[in-house]
Amino acid sequence: MKVGFYGHVRQYQNIQKEIDANIQRVLLSGEYVQGPMLKQFEKELAEFHGTKFAVGVGNGTDAIWLSLMALGIGSGDEVITHPNTFFATAEAIWIAGATAVFVDCEPQTKCIDPAKIEAAITPKTKAIIPVHLYGQCADMRAIKKIADKHKLRVIEDNAQAIDASGDGFKIGELSDAATTSFIIQKNLGTFGDSGALVTNNAEMDARIRQLRNHGSNKRNVHSYGFNSRLDDLHAGILSAKLKHIHEWNDLRIKWASRYTAGLKGAKNFTLPYARPGYRHVFHLYAIETRKPEQRDALLDFLVKNEIDAKTHYSIAIHKQAGYPWGKGARIVGSVENAERNAATCISLPMFPELKAEEVDYVIAKTLEWDKAQK
């Protein structure tokens, strides 16, 4: 049996009429950039998150970078995050001209460890960027408490956890902004690149709308800005999909539960941890081998058995060739949990359109490998 990693085509086929109708509506409108479909989607996205504003931009990296700029964070400033995530989180800090400061993640959730943040704060620190990794919220209450104490901004990197929530709080509720990516592999993805942020800050909303459009909010009148706009075709696709996101995430949770029940008791890898009371939407179902040297062996075994498993994120940011040492970044304390996560993580196929027999096949083959280990 062949099991893919993504369900893009199946998802499109399931709601093809809705997506095609929105695409046709945009094409016939003649308004393809900052038109009525974008305005509709931004309104829907804000309502979905329970925030006052949503702004569509070119991609998730720009969403973080422009949020930093809108808050006045740049050269000479420091922003705290963690290194076991996608490179773009730190990249956005560097594009803004600030220094990325890395602290460790929690050993279970793999999200930023609030207990490690205060030791990294200096007079130059201006913000914290927690990443809601693999589909689970970071401990936003603890992070918010630290940020308030030290008068810091908080930008949530929510590229992997749309529709996730904490125990009584929503994403975007305890921060200055929550950013997201809509690249196709995300829980809510379009057929290409785009991103957005949600916020309750009216000044931030207005500033980013200006920054994304060449510094303009009036035709032919420009200030400092860039070109980072979510076009109406992508907005139409996302508007059709947004109506289904809660249902699709429920299916992800269902398949994650099936994986966990089937893989429980394995000796050579550990299973994902879901914090009690939180809604974990499983952008990825990431297991960790007990030894780093086992990771590639298990991955090769699964791929040879036609299971398209993958690694996320197998090289921690501070070990990447593009990592800007010196003024561009620094590490505070040990980041051993983050480094272990990068060295041992394997993501099993996870998408709403999976079938029970596919999940069971992945379970069977993963256990077959586990039992063969000495």
C-alpha positions in Angstrom: 0.0 0.0 0.0 1.2 3.5 -0.9 0.5 6.2 1.7 1.3 9.8 0.7 2.2 12.6 3.1 -0.3 15.2 1.8 -4.0 15.0 0.9 -4.1 18.1 -1.4 -5.8 16.5 -4.3 -8.3 14.6 -2.2 -9.2 17.7 -0.4 -9.7 19.7 -3.6 -11.9 16.9 -5.0 -14.1 16.9 -1.9 -14.9 20.6 -2.1 -14.2 21.3 -5.8 -17.5 23.0 -6.5 -17.0 25.5 -3.6 -13.4 26.3 -4.6 -14.2 26.6 -8.3 -17.2 28.8 -7.6 -15.0 31.3 -5.7 -12.3 31.2 -8.4 -14.9 31.9 -11.1 -16.3 34.7 -9.0 -12.9 36.4 -8.7 -12.1 35.9 -12.4 -15.4 37.4 -13.5 -15.1 40.3 -11.1 -12.0 41.7 -12.8 -10.5 42.6 -9.4 -7.6 40.3 -8.5 -5.5 42.3 -6.1 -6.9 43.9 -2.9 -10.4 43.3 -4.2 -13.7 42.3 -2.6 -12.7 38.6 -2.2 -9.7 39.6 -0.1 -11.8 41.9 2.0 -14.3 39.1 2.5 -11.7 36.6 3.5 -10.0 39.0 5.9 -13.4 39.6 7.6 -14.0 35.8 7.9 -10.5 35.1 9.2 -10.9 37.8 11.9 -14.3 36.4 12.9 -12.9 32.9 13.0 -10.2 34.0 15.5 -12.4 36.3 17.5 -10.1 39.3 16.7 -10.9 42.8 15.4 -8.6 42.6 12.4 -7.0 40.2 9.9 -4.5 41.3 7.2 -3.6 39.1 4.3 0.0 39.2 3.1 2.3 37.4 0.7 3.5 34.6 2.9 4.0 33.5 6.5 7.5 34.9 6.7 6.3 38.3 5.7 3.5 38.1 8.3 6.1 37.8 11.1 8.6 40.3 9.6 5.9 43.0 8.9 4.5 42.5 12.4 7.9 43.2 13.8 8.3 46.3 11.7 4.8 47.5 12.6 5.8 47.3 16.2 8.9 49.3 15.6 11.3 46.4 16.2 14.5 46.3 14.1 18.2 47.1 14.2 19.7 46.9 17.7 16.7 45.0 19.1 16.5 41.3 20.3 13.7 38.9 19.8 13.4 35.6 21.8 12.3 32.4 20.1 13.4 28.7 19.9 15.5 26.9 17.3 13.6 23.6 16.6 11.2 25.0 14.1 11.2 26.2 10.5 14.0 28.5 9.5 11.5 31.3 8.6 10.7 32.2 12.2 14.3 33.4 12.8 14.7 34.6 9.2 11.9 37.1 9.7 13.6 38.5 12.7 16.8 38.9 10.7 15.0 40.5 7.8 13.6 43.1 10.2 17.2 43.8 11.3 16.9 42.4 14.8 18.9 39.7 16.6 17.3 36.3 17.2 17.9 34.9 20.7 17.3 31.2 21.0 16.2 29.4 24.2 15.3 25.8 24.6 11.9 24.1 24.1 9.9 22.1 26.5 10.9 18.4 26.4 7.3 17.2 25.9 5.4 19.8 23.8 8.5 20.9 21.9 7.2 24.5 22.1 9.2 27.3 23.7 9.9 26.7 27.4 8.6 29.7 29.4 11.0 28.8 32.2 14.0 29.6 30.0 12.8 33.0 28.7 13.6 35.4 31.5 17.3 34.4 31.5 17.5 35.6 27.9 16.0 39.0 28.5 18.3 42.0 28.2 17.7 45.8 27.9 17.7 45.1 24.1 14.9 42.6 24.2 11.7 43.8 22.6 9.6 40.7 21.8 9.0 37.0 22.2 7.9 34.8 19.3 6.5 31.5 20.5 5.9 28.9 17.8 2.8 26.7 18.2 4.8 23.7 16.9 3.2 20.7 15.2 -0.3 22.0 15.9 -0.2 22.6 19.6 -0.3 26.0 21.5 2.7 27.1 23.5 2.0 28.0 27.1 0.6 31.5 26.3 -0.5 32.4 29.8 3.1 32.0 31.2 4.5 33.8 28.2 2.1 36.7 28.5 2.9 37.0 32.2 6.6 37.3 31.4 6.0 39.8 28.6 3.8 42.0 30.8 6.4 41.9 33.6 9.2 43.1 31.2 7.0 45.2 28.9 7.7 43.0 25.9 5.7 42.4 22.7 4.4 39.0 21.8 3.9 37.7 18.2 2.6 34.2 17.9 3.9 32.1 15.0 0.7 30.2 14.3 1.7 28.8 10.9 1.1 25.2 12.1 -1.9 25.5 14.5 -4.8 27.4 13.1 -8.0 26.4 15.1 -5.8 25.1 18.0 -6.6 26.6 21.4 -5.4 26.5 25.0 -7.2 25.7 28.2 -9.6 28.7 28.1 -7.7 30.9 25.7 -7.7 31.3 21.9 -4.7 32.0 19.6 -4.4 35.8 19.1 -6.0 36.6 22.5 -2.8 36.9 24.6 -0.5 38.5 22.1 0.0 41.6 19.9 -0.6 39.5 16.8 -0.8 35.9 15.6 0.7 35.2 12.2 0.1 32.3 9.9 1.1 30.7 6.6 -1.3 29.4 4.0 1.2 27.5 1.9 -0.4 24.3 0.6 0.9 21.9 3.3 -0.6 23.8 6.2 -3.9 22.8 7.9 -5.5 25.7 6.0 -3.5 25.9 2.7 -4.0 27.5 -0.7 -2.5 26.5 -4.0 0.6 28.5 -3.7 2.1 31.0 -1.2 0.3 33.4 1.1 -0.1 34.3 4.7 -1.9 36.6 7.2 -1.9 37.9 10.7 -4.7 38.6 13.1 -4.6 41.3 15.8 -6.8 43.5 18.1 -4.4 46.4 17.7 -5.9 49.0 15.3 -2.6 50.8 14.8 -0.8 47.6 13.9 -3.5 46.7 11.5 -3.3 50.0 9.7 0.5 50.0 9.6 0.7 46.5 8.1 -1.9 47.4 5.5 0.3 50.3 4.4 3.6 48.3 4.6 2.2 45.4 2.5 1.2 47.8 -0.3 4.4 49.8 -1.1 3.7 52.1 1.8 0.4 53.2 0.3 -3.1 53.5 1.6 -4.1 56.0 -1.1 -3.5 55.7 -4.8 -0.2 57.3 -5.9 0.7 58.3 -2.4 3.6 56.2 -0.9 5.8 56.1 2.1 8.2 53.3 3.1 6.8 49.9 2.3 7.0 46.6 0.3 5.0 44.4 -2.0 3.4 41.6 0.1 -0.2 41.1 -0.8 -2.5 38.1 -0.6 -4.2 38.1 -4.0 -8.0 37.6 -4.4 -7.6 34.2 -6.1 -5.9 32.7 -3.1 -8.3 34.5 -0.8 -11.2 32.9 -2.6 -9.7 29.4 -2.2 -9.0 30.1 1.4 -12.5 31.4 2.0 -14.0 28.2 0.7 -11.6 26.1 2.8 -12.0 28.1 6.0 -15.6 26.9 6.4 -14.3 23.3 6.7 -11.2 23.9 8.9 -12.7 22.9 12.2 -14.1 19.7 10.7 -10.8 18.9 9.0 -8.9 19.4 12.3 -11.3 17.1 14.1 -10.3 14.4 11.5 -6.6 15.1 12.2 -7.3 14.6 15.9 -9.1 11.4 15.1 -6.2 10.0 13.0 -3.8 11.1 15.7 -5.7 9.2 18.3 -5.7 6.1 16.1 -1.9 6.4 15.6 -1.4 6.8 19.4 -3.6 3.9 20.3 -1.9 1.6 17.7 1.7 2.7 18.4 1.4 2.7 22.2 4.0 0.5 23.8 6.7 0.8 21.2 10.2 0.7 22.6 12.3 2.6 20.2 10.3 5.8 19.7 8.1 8.2 21.7 4.7 9.6 20.7 3.4 13.2 20.5 2.4 14.8 23.8 -0.9 16.7 23.9 -1.1 19.2 26.8 -4.2 18.4 28.9 -7.1 20.8 28.2 -5.5 22.1 24.9 -6.8 21.5 21.4 -3.9 20.0 19.5 -4.7 20.1 15.8 -1.8 17.9 14.6 -0.4 19.8 11.7 2.2 17.0 12.1 2.1 13.7 13.9 5.7 13.7 15.0 7.3 10.8 16.8 10.9 10.8 18.1 13.3 7.8 18.0 15.1 7.1 21.2 18.5 7.4 19.6 19.4 9.9 16.9 21.1 7.1 14.8 17.7 5.3 14.6 15.9 8.2 12.9 17.3 7.7 9.4 16.9 3.9 9.7 13.2 4.2 10.5 12.7 6.8 7.8 14.4 4.7 5.2 12.3 1.7 6.3 9.1 3.5 6.0 9.9 5.1 2.6 11.0 1.6 1.2 7.5 0.4 2.3 5.9 3.2 0.3 5.1 5.4 3.3 5.9 9.0 2.6 7.2 9.9 6.1 9.3 13.0 6.4 11.6 14.9 8.9 10.6 18.2 10.5 12.9 20.0 11.2 16.0 17.9 11.0 18.6 20.6 11.4 18.0 23.1 14.2 18.2 26.7 13.1 21.4 27.5 14.9 23.1 24.6 13.1 22.1 25.7 9.6 24.7 27.0 7.2 22.7 30.2 6.8 22.7 30.9 10.5 24.1 34.4 11.1 26.4 34.2 14.1 27.5 37.3 15.9 25.2 40.3 15.8 22.5 38.3 14.0 21.8 35.7 16.7 22.8 34.2 20.1 21.9 31.2 22.2 21.1 31.5 25.9 21.7 28.3 28.0 21.4 24.8 26.8 19.2 24.0 23.9 19.5 20.3 24.3 15.8 19.5 24.0 15.6 21.5 20.8 18.6 19.7 19.4 17.3 16.3 20.3 14.0 17.1 18.7 15.7 18.0 15.5 17.9 14.9 15.5 15.2 12.3 16.3 11.9 13.6 14.8 9.9 11.8 12.1 6.5 12.9 10.9 4.1 10.2 9.9 1.5 10.9 7.2 -1.2 13.2 8.6 -4.0 14.9 6.7 -7.8 14.9 7.1 -8.5 12.8 4.0 -6.5 9.8 5.3 -8.3 6.4 5.3 -8.4 4.0 8.3 -6.6 1.3 6.3 -3.8 3.8 5.4 -3.3 4.7 9.1 -3.3 1.1 10.1 -0.8 0.2 7.4 1.6 3.0 8.7 1.1 1.7 12.3 1.8 -1.9 11.2 5.0 -1.0 9.4 6.3 1.3 12.1 5.7 -1.4 14.7 7.4 -4.0 12.4 10.5 -1.8 12.4 10.3 -1.3 16.2 10.1 -5.0 16.9 13.1 -5.7 14.7 15.4 -3.5 16.8 17.7 -5.0 19.3 
